[in-house]
Amino acid sequence: MAKNTLEERAALQNRLDQLKGARGGDADARKAWFEAVYQQANGDAAQIPWAEQRPKSEFLDWLQNHKPAKSCMRALDVGCGLGDNTKALQDAGYQATGFDLAKTAVGWARQRFSGSGAEFLEADLFALPARWQGAFALVYECYTLQALERAQRPQIIAHLADLLTPAGTLLVLSRYCEEPAADEAQQRPPWYLSEKETQLFKQAGLVEQNRQMTMVERPDGRSYQHILLELKK
C-alpha cells in the first residue's frame, strides 16, 4: 500500500478542506462532506486521509484477548469506512456488522470483503434502526466521535449505549486531550475526546472497565495521545 508524501498529504487536506462541511456543521453537512470525500477518491484509498486499510493495532490486541463466548454474538463497527475493522471483528469470531453514513464507503467495503461473511450497511448514527437497540454484545467506535462537534456527543454516546445487550461492551478509540484547545473553534476536525467528556459514558449508564493510553507519532513529526476506553453496560 503506497503512502502519500507529506506534500501530497498537505495538498489532499487542502482540497478536502474546500468541500462543504469540512469544518463541522449539522448532521446533513457532515454526511455530504464524507460522501464527497469517498466519491472524489474514485476508488483510490490513498485519497481518504483516515483509510489505513488495516485495523488499528490497539484494536487487534484487544480482540486477541476478548474472543466471543458464542459464535452468534453480534458486534457493530461504527462508521466502518472501508471495512477493515468490521472484517477484523468477523475474523475474531463475532457476527459482524459495519455501518457508515456514506453510501460510497459502504459499497467500497462490500466489494473489498465480499466473501468475509461480514455485513455492511448504510445508516446514520443520529437515526439508527430501531431493530439495533440492545442487539450487540460489542460495539466498536473508532474516530467517529472526534469527527463530531462537542455539542453532538452526549446524544451520540447515549445512542451507542442503547445498542448494547445487557453486560455488553463499548470500545472507543479516539485521540485524547485533558482539555480542548482554546482556539478549537477555528480548527478542523478531529476534535479530541476530552477527559471531561469521558464522564458522558457514565451518564449514559456505562461503567469504565479499562483505559489504555498510547502516544502516536505522525510522519510529519507531530505526536498525539490515543485513548482506548473499554466500557460495560
N, C-alpha and C positions, 0 to 999 in steps of 0.2 A: 504494500500500500504506500504510494508516494505521498510525502508530506509537503505542504506548501512551504516556501521560504518565508522569512519574516516579511519581506517586501510584498510577497503575494498575499500573505495573511492580512497585512495592513490595507492593501488595495481591496481585498474581498470585504473586509469590515466596513470600509468607507462606502462601498457600493451598497451593502445591505442597510447601512445607516440612512440611506436616502429613501428607503421604502417606508410607506405609511405604517405607523405603529411600531417602528423600530425602537423608540424610546419610551414605550409604555402606552397606556391608554386603556379603554374599556375592553371587554372580552372580544367584541367583534373586531376591533382594531388589531388586537394581538393575533387573533385567528387569521386574519387576512395577511398579516406580516409573515407568520410561519408558513402559510400555504405558498406565498410568493417566493420565499426562500427555497422551498423544496422544488417548486416548479422551475425556477430560473436555474437551478443546479443542472437540470436536463440529464439526470442520471449519473452525474459526477459527484461522488460523495465528498471529494475534496472541496467542493463549493458549499458544504454545510459545516460551519465552524465547529459545532459540537459533535459531529459524527466521526467518532474514532474507529468505528466498525469493529469494535471489541468491547466486551463488558468491562466495567471498572474493576481493578484488582481487589479493592476492598470488598466489593460485592461477591466476587468469586470466592474469596477467602471465607466470607460469612456462609455462603452456600455449602462449602465443604463441610462445615460443622453444624449445619442445620438441614439435614435431609428430611423430606416429608415422612410422617409416620405412616401414611397410606398413599397409594398411587392416585386416589381420587381427590386428594387435597388440591384445592384451586388456588392459584396465585395470579395476581394482577400487576402488570407493569404499566405505570402511569406515564403518559407522554412517551410512548415507546420509540418514536422516531423511526430509525431504520431497522429496529427489531432485535439488536444483539442481546439486550438484557432479557427480553422475552424468551429468546432461544436458550439462554443460559438457565432460566427457570425450568423450561421444559427438559433440558438435559439433566438437570438436578433431580428430576422425578416428579415435579409438580405438573398439574394440568394448567398450562399457562395461557393467559390472555394478555395481549398488549393492545393498548388503545392510544390513539393520537387524534388531535383535532384537525390535523392537516391530512386531507384526503390523499394527496400525492405521497406523503410519507407512508401511509398505511398500504397503499398499493405497492410501493417500493419494498417494504418489509415482507409482504406476502410473496413477492417474486423471489426475494433473496432466500427465504426459508420455507419454500412451498412444501417440502417433504418432511418438515420437522415435527408436525403434529401440533405446533403452537397456533393459536388463533389470533388474528389481527383485525381490529375493528376501528371504525371511525366513531369517536364520541367526544363530547365536550365536558371537561371537568366541572364546569359550572352547572351542568344539567345532565347528570349521569342516568343511565337506565335504571328504572325502579327495581328491576329484577336483580341488580347487583348489590342491593342493600343486604348486608350481613352474609354475603356469599363467599368471601375469600379468606382463607386461612393466613395468607401472606399478601401484603400489598407493598410494592417497592416503588418509591418515589425518588427519582434521580434528576436533579437540576430543574425540576418544574417550578417549585415554589420560588426559587431565586429569580425566575423569569417574570414573576408576577409582582405587582405593586403591593406594598405592605398592607394597605387597607383591605386588599382582597384575601389576604392569607387566613384570617380567622375562619371565614366561610369555607375556604377550600380544605383547611385542616379538619374541620368538622365533617365535611363530605368524605374525606379519606377514612376517618374513624368509623363512619357509618357503613363502610364497605366490609368491615371485618366481621368474621364469625366471633362468637364468644371465645375469649382467650386467643384470638388471632393476633398476628404480629404486623406492625407497620415499620418498615425500614426506610429511613430517609437519609439520602446522601446529598450534601449541599456544601457550597462554600460558606464559611462561617466568620463572624466578627463579634467581638464583645459588644461594640456599639456601632450603629450605622455612621458613615462618614457625614460630616456636616454639610458637604456640597453634593450629597447623593442625588438630590432632585435634578441636578444638571447632568448627571451621569447616565449612560445607557445601562441596561441590564448586562450582567447579572447583579442583582441587589442581594448581598449576602444575608443568610439567615443569622439573626442576632441572638445573643444569649437570652434576652428578654422574651423573644418570640418562641423559644423552646418551651415556655410555660403555656403557650396556646394548646399544646398537645395534652397537657394535664386538664385544661379547661374542657377539652373535647372528650374527656373520660379515659385517657390513655395514661399508662404508667411507664416511665422511662426505666428500662432494664439495663441498658448499657450505652455507652458512647465511646467512640474511637476518634481521636484527633490525629490528623496527619498533615504534614506540610508538603505541598505540591510545587515543584519547580517548573516554570514555563520556559520554552525555548528562548524567549527574549530576555531571560534573566530575572523576571519577576517571580514572586512566590506568593502563595496564598494558602490559608488554612482550610482544610476539609473537616467536616464533621459527619460521622456515620452514627445515626441515632437508631436504636432498637427500642420499640415501644410495644407494650401489650395492652389489649383491651381488658 
